[in-house]
Amino acid sequence: MKISVRVLVTVYLLVLVGLAAMLAGLISPALS
């Protein structure tokens, strides 16, 4: 069961984007 590097990178980027969106959602109300 070998996962290609491209899939790992894609998942990694999606996770980063998701975390960034969550952080932005938490921080934005506090700033405004």
DSSP file (Angstrom, degrees, kcal/mol; ACC not computed):
  #  RESIDUE AA STRUCTURE BP1 BP2  ACC     N-H-->O    O-->H-N    N-H-->O    O-->H-N    TCO  KAPPA ALPHA  PHI   PSI    X-CA   Y-CA   Z-CA
    1    1 A M              0   0    0      0, 0.0     2,-0.5     0, 0.0     0, 0.0   0.000 360.0 360.0 360.0  87.3    0.0    0.0    0.0
    2    2 A K        -     0   0    0      0, 0.0     2,-0.5     0, 0.0     0, 0.0  -0.866 360.0-153.4-105.2 125.5    2.2    2.8   -1.3
    3    3 A I        -     0   0    0     -2,-0.5     2,-0.0     1,-0.0     5,-0.0  -0.817  22.8-119.4 -97.4 132.8    0.8    6.4   -1.3
    4    4 A S     >  -     0   0    0     -2,-0.5     4,-1.8     1,-0.1     3,-0.3  -0.315  16.4-122.0 -70.7 153.6    2.3    8.7   -3.9
    5    5 A V  H  > S+     0   0    0      1,-0.2     4,-2.7     2,-0.2     5,-0.2   0.859 111.3  60.5 -62.1 -35.5    4.1   11.9   -2.7
    6    6 A R  H  > S+     0   0    0      1,-0.2     4,-2.4     2,-0.2    -1,-0.2   0.901 104.3  48.7 -60.7 -41.1    1.6   14.0   -4.7
    7    7 A V  H  > S+     0   0    0     -3,-0.3     4,-2.6     2,-0.2     5,-0.2   0.919 111.4  49.6 -65.3 -43.0   -1.3   12.7   -2.7
    8    8 A L  H  X S+     0   0    0     -4,-1.8     4,-2.5     1,-0.2    -2,-0.2   0.921 112.0  47.8 -61.5 -44.1    0.5   13.3    0.6
    9    9 A V  H  X S+     0   0    0     -4,-2.7     4,-2.5     2,-0.2    -1,-0.2   0.904 111.5  50.8 -64.0 -41.3    1.4   16.9   -0.5
   10   10 A T  H  X S+     0   0    0     -4,-2.4     4,-2.4    -5,-0.2    -2,-0.2   0.932 112.3  45.6 -62.3 -46.4   -2.2   17.6   -1.6
   11   11 A V  H  X S+     0   0    0     -4,-2.6     4,-2.4     1,-0.2    -1,-0.2   0.907 112.2  52.7 -63.0 -41.3   -3.6   16.3    1.7
   12   12 A Y  H  X S+     0   0    0     -4,-2.5     4,-2.2    -5,-0.2    -2,-0.2   0.915 110.6  46.6 -60.8 -44.5   -1.0   18.3    3.6
   13   13 A L  H  X S+     0   0    0     -4,-2.5     4,-2.6     2,-0.2    -1,-0.2   0.901 110.9  52.3 -65.9 -40.4   -1.9   21.5    1.8
   14   14 A L  H  X S+     0   0    0     -4,-2.4     4,-2.4     1,-0.2    -2,-0.2   0.906 110.0  49.0 -62.1 -41.2   -5.7   20.9    2.3
   15   15 A V  H  X S+     0   0    0     -4,-2.4     4,-2.6     2,-0.2    -1,-0.2   0.917 111.1  49.8 -64.3 -42.9   -5.1   20.5    6.0
   16   16 A L  H  X S+     0   0    0     -4,-2.2     4,-2.6     1,-0.2    -2,-0.2   0.922 111.8  48.0 -62.0 -43.8   -3.0   23.7    6.2
   17   17 A V  H  X S+     0   0    0     -4,-2.6     4,-2.4     2,-0.2    -1,-0.2   0.905 111.7  50.7 -63.6 -41.0   -5.7   25.6    4.3
   18   18 A G  H  X S+     0   0    0     -4,-2.4     4,-2.2     2,-0.2    -2,-0.2   0.924 112.1  46.1 -62.8 -44.7   -8.4   24.2    6.6
   19   19 A L  H  X S+     0   0    0     -4,-2.6     4,-2.7     1,-0.2    -2,-0.2   0.905 112.1  51.2 -65.2 -40.9   -6.5   25.2    9.8
   20   20 A A  H  X S+     0   0    0     -4,-2.6     4,-2.5     1,-0.2    -1,-0.2   0.900 110.2  49.5 -63.3 -40.2   -5.8   28.6    8.4
   21   21 A A  H  X S+     0   0    0     -4,-2.4     4,-2.2     2,-0.2    -1,-0.2   0.903 111.7  48.8 -65.2 -41.0   -9.5   29.1    7.6
   22   22 A M  H  X S+     0   0    0     -4,-2.2     4,-1.8     2,-0.2    -2,-0.2   0.929 112.5  47.6 -64.0 -45.2  -10.4   28.0   11.1
   23   23 A L  H  X S+     0   0    0     -4,-2.7     4,-2.6     1,-0.2     5,-0.2   0.907 111.5  50.5 -62.8 -41.9   -7.9   30.4   12.7
   24   24 A A  H  X S+     0   0    0     -4,-2.5     4,-2.6     1,-0.2    -1,-0.2   0.895 109.3  51.9 -62.9 -39.6   -9.1   33.2   10.5
   25   25 A G  H  < S+     0   0    0     -4,-2.2    -1,-0.2     1,-0.2    -2,-0.2   0.837 114.2  43.3 -65.6 -32.8  -12.7   32.5   11.6
   26   26 A L  H  X S+     0   0    0     -4,-1.8     4,-0.6    -5,-0.1    -2,-0.2   0.852 119.2  41.8 -80.5 -35.2  -11.6   32.6   15.3
   27   27 A I  H  X S+     0   0    0     -4,-2.6     4,-1.6    -5,-0.2     3,-0.4   0.864 102.3  66.4 -82.4 -37.4   -9.4   35.7   15.0
   28   28 A S  H  X S+     0   0    0     -4,-2.6     4,-2.0     1,-0.2     3,-0.4   0.902 100.5  48.4 -55.4 -48.7  -11.6   37.9   12.7
   29   29 A P  H  4 S+     0   0    0      0, 0.0    -1,-0.2     0, 0.0    -2,-0.1   0.860 110.5  53.5 -60.6 -33.4  -14.5   38.4   15.2
   30   30 A A  H  < S+     0   0    0     -4,-0.6    -2,-0.2    -3,-0.4    -3,-0.1   0.828 110.5  46.4 -71.0 -31.1  -11.9   39.3   18.0
   31   31 A L  H  <        0   0    0     -4,-1.6    -1,-0.2    -3,-0.4    -3,-0.1   0.857 360.0 360.0 -79.7 -35.8  -10.3   42.0   15.8
   32   32 A S     <        0   0    0     -4,-2.0    -1,-0.2    -5,-0.2    -2,-0.2   0.482 360.0 360.0 -77.9 360.0  -13.5   43.6   14.6
